[in-house]
Amino acid sequence: MATTLHDRLDGRTNRLNAIRLALASLVVLGHAWPLTGAEGPSLEVVSDVAVNGFFVLSGFLIAQSRVRTGLVPFLWRRFLRIYPGFLVSLLVVAVVLAPVAAALEGTALVPASAAGFVLANADLRISQWGIDGTLVGVPAPDSWNGSLWTLFHEALAYLLIGLVLSLAVAVRRARWVLPGMFLAVVALRALAEGPLEVSSGLWLSAARLTGYFLAGAAVWAFADTWRPTPSHVVAAASVYALLTDLGWADLYGQLPLAVLLLGLGAAPARDWTTRTDLSYGVYIYAYPVQQLLVLLGTASWGVAANTVLVLALTLPLALLSWRLVERPALRAKAWFDPRDRSGRRPPGAVPAGTAPAGRTAAGGGPGRPAAPPAP
């Protein structure tokens, strides 16, 4: 008899981290056209699909994390997982990469602007994209890291899940609240782009990412009843491809993409990516590495060569980020989590019975300390 999604994702024998790393690589590929100025048909759309996929997986794992963790420890863990790596990436750009870029271009770096790049963006809302005196002669000028804009939306999604599941505990409807919210967001998004004719790009981007995040959370609510099969994955891939071809993927494709990625992620596997998560590091460092390579003249090598070279240079940076910043930061999770010190369920965790059937508040989950953020 086939096992449930929860059973397959409980532990370290799954492909979730490998899928996240693949999605991060697709973001690199999608960015290759605008950053190198390549002409002709591009695959820029794949970066959007990859970001959507990150939010799907994050929604599933974050909902699971919230159920087995009190609200304050949950938010603290989320902060540790996303912020230290983000802040260090800003510092690496300002202190290391920007001076190198200025030297390559023969321009004068403005130190105040470099400091402003770190300080202005330190709240996760990217308000300063460039550093004066750098990236003046590239196809995408004055933009050191165009990938980071999604992290603010990711942080808001963490807060949303934390507060919503706290409310769900009070009314004992944790299983139904998240699917209901997902359906509401899908309906609002369709109305916004239809009868309401909302034109705000920021609002539409937030609604798009929230829809994919809640799709993953909605699948989590039924992880103990859904038994993934290859036919489910093939059907979901076919539906998502059809919706993409029709231009409707961001309106109605959230659930098919969630079924596709989580079904693939549930396939049993033991690989090094299960314990070493490089996806976040690839996401936050690939864009500045791409910009620096363009300054070195690699744009003329073509999109394929640039993508391979970027990944070859970014993966070591991602490994350093994981080992020196991200993983050490997670050791501080016990500061606000009594469970990590005593083994008891912390105050504010969802009681047994409010999570999907057969799952307790303190048990279950993908078996990793914290789900990495989506881009």
Stockholm file with secondary structure:
# STOCKHOLM 1.0

chainA/1-375         MATTLHDRLDGRTNRLNAIRLALASLVVLGHAWPLTGAEGPSLEVVSDVAVNGFFVLSGFLIAQSRVRTGLVPFLWRRFLRIYPGFLVSLLVVAVVLAPVAAALEGTALVPASAAGFVLANADLRISQWGIDGTLVGVPAPDSWNGSLWTLFHEALAYLLIGLVLSLAVAVRRARWVLPGMFLAVVALRALAEGPLEVSSGLWLSAARLTGYFLAGAAVWAFADTWRPTPSHVVAAASVYALLTDLGWADLYGQLPLAVLLLGLGAAPARDWTTRTDLSYGVYIYAYPVQQLLVLLGTASWGVAANTVLVLALTLPLALLSWRLVERPALRAKAWFDPRDRSGRRPPGAVPAGTAPAGRTAAGGGPGRPAAPPAP
#=GR chainA/1-375 SS CCCCHHHHHSSSCSSHHHHHHHHHHHHHHHHHHHHHTCCSSCCTHHHHHHHHHHHHHHHHHHHHHHHTSCHHHHHHHHHHHHHHHHHHHHHHIIIIIHHHHHHHHTCCCCHHHHHHHHHHHTTSCCCCCCCTTSSCSSSSTTCSCTTTHHHHHHHHHHHHHHHHHHHHHHHTCHHHHHHHHHHHHHHHHHHHHTTTCCCCHHHHHHHHHHHHHHHHHHHHTTTTTCCCCHHHHHHHHHHHHHHHHHTCHHHHCHHHHHHHHHHHHTSCCCCGGGTSCCHHHHHHHHHHHHHHHHHTTGGGGCHHHHHHHHHHHHHHHHHHHIIIIIHHHHGGGGGGCHHHHHSSCCTTCCCTTSSSTTCCSSSCSCSSSCCCCCC
#=GC SS_cons         CCCCHHHHHSSSCSSHHHHHHHHHHHHHHHHHHHHHTCCSSCCTHHHHHHHHHHHHHHHHHHHHHHHTSCHHHHHHHHHHHHHHHHHHHHHHIIIIIHHHHHHHHTCCCCHHHHHHHHHHHTTSCCCCCCCTTSSCSSSSTTCSCTTTHHHHHHHHHHHHHHHHHHHHHHHTCHHHHHHHHHHHHHHHHHHHHTTTCCCCHHHHHHHHHHHHHHHHHHHHTTTTTCCCCHHHHHHHHHHHHHHHHHTCHHHHCHHHHHHHHHHHHTSCCCCGGGTSCCHHHHHHHHHHHHHHHHHTTGGGGCHHHHHHHHHHHHHHHHHHHIIIIIHHHHGGGGGGCHHHHHSSCCTTCCCTTSSSTTCCSSSCSCSSSCCCCCC
//
